[in-house]
Amino acid sequence: MGDQFRTDIDQLAAFTKDLQGAQDSLDQVRTALQSVRADQIGTPELDEACDTFQERWKYGNEQIKARIGKLTEGLKQNTESYREVETSLEESFRRAAAAGK
């Protein structure tokens, strides 16, 4: 079973960094959209549709942000756990090799 499960710690850390970048990008887009007011766009119907979109986008963005935050935190913890296991195994192998000399 162990030969079928592999974890690339560096890739896990890179994925965590990418998730944080995605969260930052979502925040930047939302911030940029906040500066555009619906009454600057056009017809009352379009203005209302834009306001509705802004409200829905805010809610959706907050939900995505919360989930990305939880996922990122879990990935950080897993990455650290894998690093600790890897370090412990390396140390165990060194001690075993030294004891066998």
C-alpha positions in Angstrom: 0.0 0.0 0.0 2.8 2.4 0.8 4.1 2.2 -2.8 0.8 3.7 -4.0 0.7 6.7 -1.7 3.2 9.4 -2.2 3.2 13.0 -1.0 5.4 15.6 -2.6 5.8 18.1 0.3 7.1 20.8 -2.0 4.1 20.5 -4.3 1.8 20.6 -1.3 3.4 23.8 -0.1 3.2 25.2 -3.6 -0.5 24.4 -3.8 -1.1 26.1 -0.5 0.7 29.2 -1.8 -1.5 29.1 -5.0 -4.7 28.9 -2.9 -3.6 31.9 -0.9 -2.9 33.7 -4.2 -6.3 32.8 -5.5 -7.9 34.2 -2.3 -5.9 37.5 -2.7 -7.0 37.7 -6.4 -10.6 37.3 -5.4 -10.2 40.1 -2.8 -8.6 42.4 -5.4 -11.4 41.8 -7.9 -14.1 42.4 -5.3 -12.3 45.6 -4.2 -12.1 46.8 -7.7 -15.8 46.2 -8.4 -16.8 48.0 -5.2 -15.5 51.3 -6.7 -17.9 51.0 -9.6 -21.3 52.2 -8.6 -24.4 50.9 -10.5 -25.7 54.4 -11.0 -22.6 55.0 -13.2 -23.4 52.3 -15.7 -26.7 53.1 -17.4 -30.4 52.2 -17.3 -32.2 51.7 -14.0 -32.7 48.0 -14.9 -29.0 47.6 -15.5 -28.2 49.5 -12.4 -30.4 47.2 -10.3 -29.0 44.1 -11.9 -25.4 45.3 -11.1 -26.4 46.0 -7.5 -27.9 42.5 -7.2 -24.8 41.0 -8.7 -22.6 43.0 -6.3 -24.5 41.6 -3.3 -24.4 38.0 -4.6 -20.8 38.4 -5.5 -20.0 39.6 -2.0 -21.7 36.7 -0.4 -20.2 34.2 -2.8 -16.8 35.7 -2.4 -17.0 35.5 1.4 -18.0 31.9 1.2 -15.2 31.0 -1.1 -12.7 33.0 1.0 -13.8 31.1 4.2 -13.4 27.7 2.5 -10.1 28.6 1.0 -8.9 29.8 4.4 -9.9 26.5 6.0 -8.4 24.5 3.2 -5.2 26.5 3.3 -4.9 26.1 7.1 -5.4 22.3 6.8 -2.8 22.1 4.0 -0.3 24.0 6.1 -0.8 21.6 9.0 -0.6 18.6 6.8 2.6 19.9 5.1 4.2 20.5 8.5 3.1 17.0 9.7 4.7 15.4 6.6 7.9 17.4 7.1 8.1 16.2 10.7 7.5 12.6 9.7 10.1 12.8 7.0 12.6 14.4 9.4 12.0 11.7 12.0 12.4 8.9 9.5 15.7 10.4 8.3 16.9 10.7 11.9 15.9 7.1 12.6 17.7 5.8 9.6 20.8 7.7 10.6 20.8 6.3 14.1 20.2 2.8 12.8 23.0 3.1 10.3 25.3 4.5 13.0 24.4 1.7 15.4 25.1 -0.9 12.8 28.7 0.2 12.2 
